[in-house]
């Protein structure tokens, strides 16, 4: 969300207000359930409490909370430099569960311990987070197929999240394969925004060529347009139909 709305990386410089603003826009545009990234909760247990209450009131279906430290935070999975003490994360999770109004509001605990402390510690933390009462877990930073098999087996039957990052060292695994391993929620975080950024770059490049005098700059790029798709996504016909519907 920070990248799409503010051209900022996910390095701990975003705040609750910016995320809430984005959530409200998403809720206005889509009826699909929205699981929000809550980072580290933006502070101590008081901040966690406000984060959960604010997200739930704004219409989120749930939140993902991580144990990566805010200082030195890195984007993606598997690059965390450090994690908070286990006790600190457990306290935050208890505060989060106490703050929600509905038990249907999902709280997923993410651990970034693998990169900093190894797989055994990541598994231990995930088990503890579930025992505290988190609805699901996400062991971030899995780098090999063996990692995925191990974590999938360890938490099969739980709300077990996997993330596949295109163009990285993460093995490319399809959802059906991951489900068989034991994962119940599959994320492909950079699939859309990476392609959107490339499309914008291509469009601006063609515009630059046109400004330089190349009359054919957009000739070969006609297939890149999706005008009807855009109109359909915006429900343009429905909006235009209101003129006729209420004209008499």
N, C-alpha and C positions, 0 to 999 in steps of 0.2 A: 504494500500500500504506500509506503514512504517513497519507493522508487517511482510508482505510477503518478502519485499526486504531487510530490515535492522534489523529485529528482535527487533523492538522498539515499545512501546505502543503509542497510540494516546494521548499524554499528553502535546502537545505544543512544542515538541522538534524537529519537522520536519520543513523543510523550502521549499521555492518555488523551488529551484534548484533540490532537491530530488524528488519532486512531478512531475516536468517537465520531468525529466529523466524517471520516471515510465510511464508517459503519452506517451512518444515517443515509448517506448517498446510495450505498449498496442496497439497503433495505427499501429505499424508495424505488429502485430500478428493478429489483428482483424479489420473487416470492420464495426463492430457495432458502433453506436454512443456511445460516452464516456462522462459521466457526472462526472466532477472532484470535489473532496472535496477541497474547497478553504480555509478551516478553518476560521480564522478571517480576511483573506486577507494579513496576514503577516505584518501588520503595519498600518500606517495611510492611508489617501486617496491617497497619492503618491504611496504607496506600492500596494494598491488596484488596481490602474490604471495599474501598471506594471503587476500585477498578471493576470488581465483580458486580457490584450494585449498578454501576453506570452502564456496563455492557448489557446486563439483563434488561434494564429499563429501556435501553435503546433498541432492543429486539434481537440481540445475538442469540444463537442457539447454544453457544458454549464458548469456552476459552481454552487456550493452550498456554500453560505457564512453564517457564524453563528455569533450570538451576545454574545456567551460565552466569558468571558475574557480569555486571553492567560495565564495569571498568575493563576496557580491552575487549569488549564484545565483538564478535566477528559474524558476518552474514553466512547463510547457508548452514550446512551441517558438517560436523567433523573438524572444524577449525577452531573450536573454543580453546582459549588459552587457560582458563581456570573455571572452577565451579564453586558455588557457595558451600559452606558446611552442610552436611546432611540434615542436622537438626534445624538449621535455619529454613531449609526448603520444606521440611515437614511442618513447621510452624505456619509457613505461608499457606500451605495446602489446607491445613485445618481452618485457618482464617477464611480462606476462599470458600470452603464448603459451608461454613457457618453464615457467610454473607449472602449466599444465593437464596432466593425466595422459593424457587421451584426445583424439585429434585430432577426435573427434566432438563435443567440447564447443565450442560456437560462440562466437566473440568478434566482436562487431559494434562498429565504431568510429563514434561519433557526433561530428559537428562542428557547433558553434554559431557558426561564423565568419561566416555570412551576415549576421546582424543587426549584428555589430560591425565587420566588415571587408569585407563585400560578397560577391557570388556567386562572383566569380573566385577569391578566396582560399578560399572554402568548397570549391570544386571542386578546387583545388590540394591542399588538405589531405586531402580524401577520396581523391584519387589516391595521395598519399604513404602514407596509412594502409593502403591496399590493397597497395602495393608493399612495406611493412614486413611484411605477412603476415596482416593482419586478414581474417577470413572474409567480412565484409560491411561495408557502410557505411550511414550514415544522415545525410543532409544536412538538418539541422533548420531550421525557420523559413521554409519555402517559402510565399510569400504569393500568388502569381499562377499562373494556368494555364501561363504561359510559363516560370516557374521549374520547374514540374513536368516540362514537356516537355524542357527543357534538361538537367536532372539525370537524367531517365529515359533520354534518348539517350546521355548521357555515360557511364553505367554499366550500360547494357543488357547482360545476360549475367552480371553480378555479382550477389551478394546485395545488392540495392538496396532500402532500406526507405523507405517514405513514411508520414507521419502526417497524418491528417485530423481537425481539431478542430471539432466541432459548435458552432455559435453564435459563431464567431470570424470573422476576416477570411480564413481559409483557404478556398479554393474547395471546394465540395462535389463530390467526384469519386468515382465508384463503383469498386469493385475491378477490374472487367473493363477499364475505361478506363485505370486506372493500370497494369495488367499490360501493356496494349498499348503504353503509353509506355515501359516498360522496368523497372518496379518489380516485385520478386519477393515482397516482404512488405509488407502493408498494415496499418497500425494505426489504430484509432479509439479513442483513449485515454479520452475522457470520456463515451462513450456510456452505459455502465452506471451508473457511480457518480453521475453527474448525475441520473439518473432515480431511483436509490435514495434519494438525499438528498431529492428532491422528494416521494417516497412517504412517507418518514419525517416530513417536515414536514406533509404532509396528514393523516397518522394522528394526530400529536400535536395538530394543530389541532382535529380532530374530538373528541379526548379532552378538550381544554380546553373545548370547547363543551358536552360532556356534563357536565363538572364544574360548569359554570355553570348547569346545569338544563335544557339542551336535550335532551329525550328522543329526538328524531329525529336527533341528530347523526350517527349511523352508518347511518341508514336509506338515505340516498342514496349511501352509500359502500360498499354491499355488493358492487358490481361490482369494487371495488378489491382484494377478497380473492382469494387464489390458494391456498386451503388444500390442495386436491388436488395442485397443482403443487409446493407445499412438501413435502408428504408423499412425493411421488414422488422429489423431489430428495434427500431424506433416506433414501430406500429403507426407509421405515417398514414396509411389508408384509414385506420380507425380514427385518428385525430382529424383528418380532413373530412371524414364522414359526419362529424359533429355539426359541420356547417349545414349539411342537408337535413340532418335529423331534427335540428331545432330551428329550421328556417320558417316553418309555418306556425 
